[in-house]
Amino acid sequence: MKDVQKPDHVSLTTLIDRLRDGRYAIPDFQRDFEWKPWDIRELMRSIFLDYYIGSLLLWKGTSESFSALACEPLYGFKGDSDASHIVLDGQQRLTAMYYAFVAPDVPAPSRQNRFLYFIRVDKFMEEAHDAAFDYDWTRRGENLLRDRTAQFDAHMFPLAVVGQGGWELPNWVQDYEKHWKAKESAARDVGDDAESQLAGRHAENARAFGDHLKGITQQYRIAYIELDRDLELDKVCDIFTQINSRGIRLDVFDLINALLKPKGLQLKRLWREAARKLDFVETERMNVYILQVMSILRQAYCSPKYLYYLLPGQDKKVREPDGSLRTEVLVPNTSAFEEHWREAVDALERAIELLRHPQEFGAISSRYLPYVSILPAFAAAQAWARTLPAHRQLDAQRKLRHWYWASVFTNRYSGSVESTSARDFLDLKSWFANDAAEPALIAEFKDRFRGLEFRRETKRGTSVYNGVFNLLVLNGARDWTAGTVPQYGDLDDHHIIPKGWGKDPHVTLDTSIDTILNRTPLTAETNRKVIRDRLPNEYLQELMKENGEVRVRATLESHLISPHALEILLREPFSPADYEAFLAERQRTLQEAIEDLLVKERLGLSPGLRELDTEIEAAELALRKLICDALGDDRTKLPPHVLQKVDERIQAALKKNPALDASHYTAVAGTLEYADLRELQATITNRGLKPLFLPQFSNAELVVKRFDQLAELRNGIRHSRTVDEVTRKEGEAALLWFQQVLSG
């Protein structure tokens, strides 16, 4: 294009001045500013780490072009606009910079609050860049923006200082340094050497941080192309269309591939070999997921910045606890890179096999996988679990299953997941090693699953919808015609009450006919030959006549359709009120199944052990009630060592989950929720309390023996240990004894 496009660049300071003056206008055909608060934060991270953020395409405007394109100021701009350029490409980046640096008093897009952006200076200077960039939408953030002393104490640099221009930035840095020099002097005067040394380090960091800010604001360059003001409008619009329809995004895989080529390694060749093994999952990011698994296993991080350290021979700086820096090389050469790549591919292949297995996780088809984005964390954690000693692997797999289902039903992997993947991997490693290190997610899942509203889940592909479908597969949902477990490749989620009835103009439903509560895994043949767009009161009656009511009931219960739900389905005539009643009953049944199979972790148990575990739980609850009745409401009567252990668990739970009601645990009933079977035994057999329990437990030796037998069986079931025949028989005898004693 001759003489109409002019490549150039502008410093960050100059660009912010132009943003503040309203020099950039947005044409009406551009989409609205859509970035989320964390997208803005990531742009700030890129700028202050001196990364390239792409170029802008600007058109030098005239009054006619501004009017013709119905241009408006950037989102959040207030005051008189002095627009000189129309933004054709780069609106999201420019608006994000305006919002973060100028900090207009307007809510962030699709949010109710204003968001303020900060750099945590101490973290930045430690090179902990993932934690160094922060935002705040609360009153605390607003107060912090107005209080410089609080900023200095918390090491929080408001990016709005950059947007104020003039001497504000150097004055802030100078005052920050003075603040910590004064603290250094004060600490030295009172002989507090440690505090003086720490304050001195913050003062040094202030100078270094100021130098970095000066370098970025004055020397960081944003590239742009300026189209001539005389260019015809139709040609400008054509350029914009071409950019947005044919642009190809360069992702991190392409970047790593380009950097590996000079080292003689063709990453795309390795990917072609791996792609065939991982093609069950439909995603364009699987090649990146392989790199992320490599990164998680090598350094427990997987954001793009950390993938760079996978390059053979690349130095990585690591800060020691004492503040000193050392360097390490994660991948020494190309041979090691290929080895780690193949390990990651194997880990993903194994993970996918587990997820699609009908008796493991139930994602029998790619379209029923709750998340694709959970794969790197799940594969890496599975690979790590396989490195543990043999006697610890079974328990690790139990914990991994619990984490997986908790992630599915709390929508944990529905947003930005790179930092979540890394954090979850580290949490799982700690939990594998220590039962007390249970991730907070597990408690969150236990608290939230009762609030899941399945009737709203109408779209296949969401984590909860697919999670319910997977659970039905795992429950052994049987074919309605043959009564056997079908070939899972033929299963789909078909309607129980037909879609045609729900779409009938004479039928008015409060809940969509497509809700997961009205769907279940069925073969196409069953849907075509049995249901045939008929109501259940017709086709189920037909099935029961041909196969017997007992068999049909058992088959439906494998689909988590209870006897009461069946009674509702058979009603004649079947009305919209009956439809709602059926949904309510299936909601209850599904919630009970989640509690029984996932929260209480009975999914991996055989039906016999699952039933035993339920009976043991009932016995424990009865023992708790017995103790509550005996002690009244005085928890201090509990043996001191029991009360101490239980209170430690309660405090840990409250710390992990502030939403818990602390007052609930001041009563005996609440306290005993965190007591194990052995602590119940210690309470009942306590010398001082023994008289309270003499009517039920007069033979002390027999009581201890029965508790030992029951605990052995319980622990074998709960901790995925092998339960031999002797342990099972003795445990069952003890359970029967407790049931008789407690009922008497």
N, C-alpha and C positions, 0 to 999 in steps of 0.2 A: 504494500500500500504506500504509494509515493507521497512523501512530505505531509502526511496527515497524522502519523502517529509518532510520538516523541518519548522514547524511554528515558526515565529519570529516576531520582531517588530523593527522599526527604528524611531529615533527622526526626527522631521521636519527639524532641522538644517542639520543633516547628510544626509537626503534624498535630500535636495536641493543641497548640495555639490556634491552628486553623479549625480544629474541631470545636474549640471553645467559642470561636468567632462565628460559627455556623456557615463555614465555607462550602460544606458538602451537602448536596440535596439528593433525595431518593426519588426516582421516577415511580409513578403509580403502578406500573406493571411489575415492579419488584415485589417479592413476598415480604411479609412483615418481619420485624426482628424476632427471631424464634429461639435464639440461644438460651440454654438453661444456665443457671448461676455457675455450675461447675464448668461449663464450656468457656465462660468468661475467665474463670480462674486459670484454666489450662492455657489460654492465650497469654495471660500475664506471665505465667511460668515460662512460656516459650520466649517471650520478649526479654525477660530479665536473665534468662540463661543464654541469651545471645543466639537463639535459633532463628532460622529463616521462617517467616510466616506467610510467604507467598506475595505475589505482586497485586497491585490494584489496577483496575481499568477505569479511567476517568474521562469524561467528555467536558471540555471547556465550554460552558453554557452561554447562551444568549437569553435575553428576555423571552424571545419567541420559543426557544427550545424548552426553557423552564415551564412556560405556559402550556405548550403542546403536550408535554409528558406529565402534567399535573404534579409537579415535584413538591415534596414536603421535606421538612428538616428531619434529621436523625431522631430516633426514638429518645424521648426524654429532654430534647433541646428546648430551652426556654429563652425568651428574649427575641430581639430583632435579628433575623437571619441575614447574613451578608454572603449568600451563596455565590460561588464562582464556578463550581464543578458539579456535574451530575455523575453519580456513582453507578457504573454499569456492572462492575464486579468487585466485591469487597465490602458490601454493605454490612454483613454480619460482623466482620472484623473491626471496621471503623466504629460501628455503634457500640460494640463491646468495649473498645478503647475509650470512647466517650463516657460510657456508663461507669467504668472503673476509675478513670483518671479525673473526670470532672465531677463525678458523684452527684448527679442531679437528684433532687428529692422526689423521686417517683418510684413506684414499685417496679420490681423486675418483671419481665414478661410472664404472664400466666401465674404471677405470684401476688400476694396481698401486701407484701412488705418491700421496703427499700433494702437493697443489698449493698454492703460496703466491703471493700477489698483491702487486705492488709498483707504485708510481708512480715513474717516472724523472723526478726533479724538474727536472733541466736541460732535458730535452726538453719537459716540461710548460710551463715558463716560456718556452721558445722557440715555444710554440704548435704544436709538432710532435706533435699529439695522437694521430696514428696510431701513433707510436713510443713514446708516453709511458706506456702501460699495458702491464704485462708480468706474466708468471707464470713460475714455476720449479718443477720437480718433482725436481730433482737434489740431491745432497748439497751442492752449492754454495749452493743456495737455503736449505737448512736451516742451514748455517753462517752465511749472511748474516743470517738472522733473529736469530741469537744475538749478532752482532757489530756494535755500533752504529758503531764507528769505520769498519768496512768499508762500512756503509750510507752513511755521510757521504761517504766517499771516492768511492763509486760513484754518489752522488746517488740512492740507492734508498730510497724511503719505503715500509715495509711497511704494508699496510692493516690488519694485525693490531694495530697501535698504536691505531687508532681503536676497535677492539673491546675494548681493555683498560680503557677508561673512565678516570675520575678525571683526574689531572694528567699522564698518560702522553703525551697528544698535545701539549700545550703544552711539556712538558719536552723532547720529541724535537725540536720545531722550535727551541727555544731552544738546545739543545746543537748542533744542526746549524749554526746561525748562528755560535755560538762557535767551532766547529771551523774554519770558513772564515775567520773574523776572525783567528784565531791563525795560519793559513797566510798570510793577507795580511800580517800584521805580520812574520812570519819572512822572507817573500820580500823585503819592503821593507828589512829589516835587512841583507840580503846584496846589495842593489842590483839585484835581479831585478824590474825594473819590469813586464815583461809578465806574469810569474807573479803579482805582487802585484795587478795590475789584474784578472786573471782571478779570483783568489780573492775580491777585493772584490765582483765581480759576483755570485759564488755566494752571498756573505753577504747581498747585497741581495735576491737571489732567495729566500733562505731566509725573510726577513721577509714578502715578498709571497706566497710559497707558504703560510706560516703563516696570513696573513690570509684567503687563499682557503679553506684547510681549516676555519678557524673559521666562515666564512660558510656553507660547505656543511653542516657537521655541525650547526650551530645553527639555520640558517634554511631549509635545503632541506626541503621538505614532501612527504610521501607521503600521497596521498589514500586514504581507505578509507570503506567503508559498513559499518556495524555493524547486523546484524539482532538483533532483541530476543531475549533468552533464552527468552521464553515462546512464541515462534513454534513451531507444530507441526512435527514432524519431516518429515512427508510434504510439507509446503509448502516446507521448506528444500531437500529433495532435488529438488523440481520446479524451484525457482529455479536450482539448480546445473545441472540438465539443460538448461534453456533457454539458459543462458549458453554452454554448451559445444557446443550444436547449432546455434544461430542467430547466434552472434557473427560479425560481419563485420570483418575486419582492414583497417585503413586503411593502405595502402602508400604508398611515397614518390611514386608517380605521382599518387595522389589528393591528396596534400599539395601537390605542385607545381601541380597543376591549380587547387586552391583559391586558392593565392597568386597565380596568374596572372590570375584572373578580374577583380580590381579594376583590372588593367592593360589590360583589354579584349581578352584573348587566351583563346580557348576551346581548351584543350589536347585535350580529348576530341574536338573536331571534327577536329583534326589527326590524332589517332590513328585515327579512323574512316576517314579517307582513306588512311592508311598501312597499315592492317590487311590490306586486300585484297592488297597487294603482298608481304606477309610471311607469308601464311597457310600456306605449305608446312610451316613448323615449328609443331608443336603445343606451345604453352607459354602460360601465363597471364601471363608476365613480359615479353613482347615489348615492351610499351609502356615498361617500365622500361629494357629493353636499349637502346632508342633514346636515352633520356636518358643512359645510361652511355656510349654511343659519342660523343655530343656532349661529355660531360665529359672523356673520355679525350683526344679530339682538341684540346680547348681548354686542359686543365690537367693531363693525364696521370694523373688520379685519377677514381675512379667510385663511392666509397662514398657513402651517403646524405647525409652532411654536405657533401660537395663538390658534390652535385647542386644544393644550395641556391644556390650561386654562379652557376648558370645563369640565375637570375632577372634579367630586364632591369634594368640600373642598379644591381645589387647590388655593394657594395664587398667586395673580398677583400683581407685583409692578407697580405703576402708579406714574409718575413724575408730580408734581404740577407746575403751572407757575412760582413759586418762586424758583424752583430747588429742593425742598424737595420731599422725596419719601413717599408714603403711600401704604398700601396693601389693596386689595379687593378680595373678593371671588365671582366669577361670578355665580357659581352653588353650592349651599350649600350642597345638598345631592342627593342621587340617584333618589329620587322621583321627585325632581326639574329637574334633567337631563332628565328623561322620559317625563316630561311635555314639556320641551323645544324641545325635539326630535319630539314629536307628533305635536307641533306647526309648526316646520319646514317642516314636512311631509305634513301637511295640506296646508302650503304656496306653496310648490312645486306642489301639486296636483291642487290647484286653478290656479296656473300660467300655468301649462300644459293645463288645460281646456281652458283658455283664448287664448293661443297661437294656439291651434288646431281649435278654433271656426272659421267657415267660414266668420263670420261678425265682428270678433274682430281683429285677426292677420293673419288668413288664412293659417297656417301651418297644412293643413288637414291630412297630413301623416308625420310620423317621418322623412321620407327621405327628406321632404321639410322644415324641421326646419333649419333656416339659421345658428344658432349656438346651440350646446348643452351647451357649456361652459358659455353662458350668463344666464343660468337658476338660479344659486345662487343669482346673483345681481338682476335679474328681480323678482324672488320670494320674496326676502327680501324687495325690494322696494314696491311691491304690498302689502305685509303684513303691512308695515309701513303706507302706504297710507290709509289702512282700519282702522287704529287707530286714524286718524285725525277727527276733528269735521265734522259732516255730510255736512255742507255747504261748506267745503273745499275739499271734496273728489273728486268731479267731476273735478275740476281744476287740482288736483294732478294726476288723471288718464290721463287727456289730456297731461300733461307734461311728464308723464311716457311713453305714446305712442310716443311722439316726440323723446324722448331719445332713445327708442328702435329702431325706424326706422333709426335714425341718426347712431346708432351703427352698424346696418346691412349694410347700404350703404357706410360706411367708413371703413369696415373690422376691427372694433375696437376689436372684440373678437377672432381674428384669431391667436394670439400669446399667450404669457404668460399672464394669466388673473387674477391671484389672487389679485395682487395689484390694477389692473384696476377695479375689482369688488368692492373692498373696497372703492376706491376713488369715483367711480360712485354713490355708495350708499350714501356717505356723501354729494356729490354734489346735488343729488336728494332731500335729506332731506332739504338742505338749499334752494333749488329752490321751494320746496313745501311751505316753510314758507315765501319766499320773491321773488317776480317776478323779481327783479333786479339781483338776484343771478343765472341767467341763465348759465349753464355750457358752457365752451368754445366749447365743442363738437357740440353744436347746430349751432353755427356760422360756424364751420368747415364744417358741413353737407350742410348748405346753400351755401357755397362757392364751394364745391367740386362736388355736384351732377351733375352739367352740364358737368363735365369732365368724367363722367362714360361712358366707351366704352362697350356697351352691346354686340356688335358683338363678342367680345373676350370671352364672358361667354358661354362656351360649355359643362361644366361638372356639372351635377346635384350634389348638396351637398355644393357648394361654397356659401358664404353668399349672394353675389349679385345675382347669378342665382336663388337661392331659394327665395330671397327677391322679385324678379320680379314675380316669380310664385305666391307667396302669394298675391302680389298686384293685380294680375289678378283675383284671387279668390275673394278678397275683393271687386273688382269692379263689382262683380256679373256676371262673365263670364257664359253665357247661353249655353245650349245644342244646337248644330247646327241643330239637327233634330226636337226636340220637341219645342225648343225656351223657355224652362223653366230652372230654376236653378236646376242642377242635384244633385243626391246624391253624396256627396263629397268623400265618400269612394271609388267610382268607377273612380275618375278622375286620369289622368296621363298627363304628358307633352308630347303631340304628335306633330309631324311635320306638319306644314301648307303646305309647299312645300315638297313633300315626299323625304325621305332619299334616295330611289332608284335612283331618278333623279340626286341628287347631287353626287352619287357614280358612275354614268354612265361614262365610260372612254372617251366618246365623249364630256362630259361637264366639262369645267375647271372653277372652282370657286375661287375667291379671298378670300372668307370668308367661314368657315366651314358650312356645311349643318346642323350641330348640334347646332348652336348658339341659345341662348334663344330667340333672335329676330324672329326666325323661329319656335318657339314652343309655345304652348298654352294649357291650361287645357281642355282636351276633354275626353269623355268616350271611353272605348275600343270599344264599339258598334259603335259609330260615326266614329272612326278611321277605323273600319273594314268594315262598310256598306256604309259610305259616301265617305271617301277619297280613300280607296282601292288602294293606291299607284298611284293615278292619280294626274295630275297637277290641280291647282285651277281653271284655265280657263275652265276646264271640269266639275269638281264636283260642283263648285260654280254656274255655269250657270244652272246646273241641279237643285240645291237647289232653285234658284230664280224662275225657271219655275214652280216648284211644290208649293212653299210657298209665292211667291211674293217678288219683289225686296226690298220693304220697310222693310218687316220683316227680311229679311236676312241682310240688312245693319245694322239694330238695333242690331241684334244678334252679328254681327262682331264687332260693336263698343263697346259692353260689353267686348270684348277681346282686346280692344285698337288697333283695326284694323280700321284705318280712312277711309273715303270715297275715298281719294286719293290712299291709300294703296290698297283698293279693285279694283280701276281702274287699278293699276299696275298688280295685280294678274290675272285679266281677259284678259291681253294682249295675242294676238296670232300672231306669235308663242311666247312662253315665253322663254327668253334668260337669260344667266348669267348676262347680264347688267340689265335686269329687276329684277332679284333676288337682286342685289346690291341696286337698286333703292327702292325696297320694304323694305329692311333692314334699309336703311337710313330714310325712312318715319316712320317706326315703332320705330326706335330709337328716333326720334323727338317726337312721340306721347307718348312714355313711359316717356321721360324726362318731358314733360308737365304734365303728370299724377302725377309724383313724386312731382313736384312743387305744383300742385293744391291740391292734396290729403294729402301729407305728410309735405312739407315745409310750406305751408299755412294752414295746419291742417284742411282741409275740409273733411277728411275721415269719421269722425263720424257724419257728418251732413246729414240730409235728403236731397234728390235731390232738393227740393224747397228751403231750406235754403242755400244749396251749391250755387245755382244759384244767390240767393240774395246777398250772400257774395261776389261773383264775381262782381256783379253790384256795390256794395258799394265800392269795391276796385277801380273800374274804375272811380267812382265819386271822390274818394280821389286823384287819380292820376291827374284827370282833375283840381282839386282845387290846387294841387301843381304847375301844369303848369301855371295856372292863376296867382299865386303869383310870380313865376319866371319871367313871362313876365312883370309883374307890377314893380318888384324891379330891373330888369336888373341883373347885376352880383354883386350887392352890398348887401352882407348878413348882414352888420351892420344896414341896415334899418329895419330888423326884430325887433319886440318888445324885449327889453332887457331881460325880464324874460323868454320869449320863447327861445331866443338865448342861454341863460345860461343853461336851462334844456336840450336842444338839444345837446349842446356841451359836457355836462356831459355824455350823452349817447354815443356820438361819441368817446370820450376819453376812456370810458369803453370798447367799441367795439375794438378800436385799441390796447388796452392793452391785451385783450383776444386773438386777432388775428393779430400778427405783419405783416402778409402778406397783409393786407388791404392797399390800397393806400391812405395815409393821405391827399394828395393834392386834391383828388376828393371831399373831404368834405369842402374845402375852398370856393367852389362855392355855390350859393343858391340852385341849384338843388340837389347837394349832401347833403347839410345841411338838407333840407326838407325830405330826406329819413328817418330821425330819428325823425320827428315831427309827433305827433298823431293828430287825428281829432280835438280835442279841441284846440290844438296849431295853427292849420290852422284857426280855428274860431277866436282865439284871434288876429291873424295877420290881418284877413279881417275886423274885427270890431274895430281894434285899431283906436283911435281918429285921430292920426296923419296920418295914412295910408288910412283912410276911403275914401277920395276923389279918390284914385286910383281905388277903386272897386265900385264906385257909379253906373256905367252903368249896372252892374249885380245885385247889392245888395243895392237898394235904401231904402228899408223898414227895418230898424234896428231890430225892434221887431220881424218881421216875420223871419228874418235871424236867430236870436237866437233860436226861436221856432223850426225851421226846423233842425238846428244843434242838438238841444236837442233830437228831435225825431230820427234823423238818428244815433246819438251816442248811444242812448238806444238800438236800434236794433243791431247796430254793436257790442257793448259790450256783449250783450246777446249771439250773435252767436260766437264771438271770445273766450269768456271765459266760454263756455259750460254751460250757464245759461238757465233756462227755458224761452222760448220766448212765452208770452201769446198772444192771438188773438189781443188785443188792441194795444200792443207794435208793433206787426208785421204790422198791418194795418197803424198805424201812421208812422212807419218807411218807409213803402213802399210809402206812400204819400209824405214824405219828399224826398225820393230818386227820385221819379218822378219829383218833383219840381226842385231839383238840376240838374237833367238831362236836363230839359227844359231850365233853366236859363243858364247853362254852354254852351249848344249848341247854344243858342241865342246870 
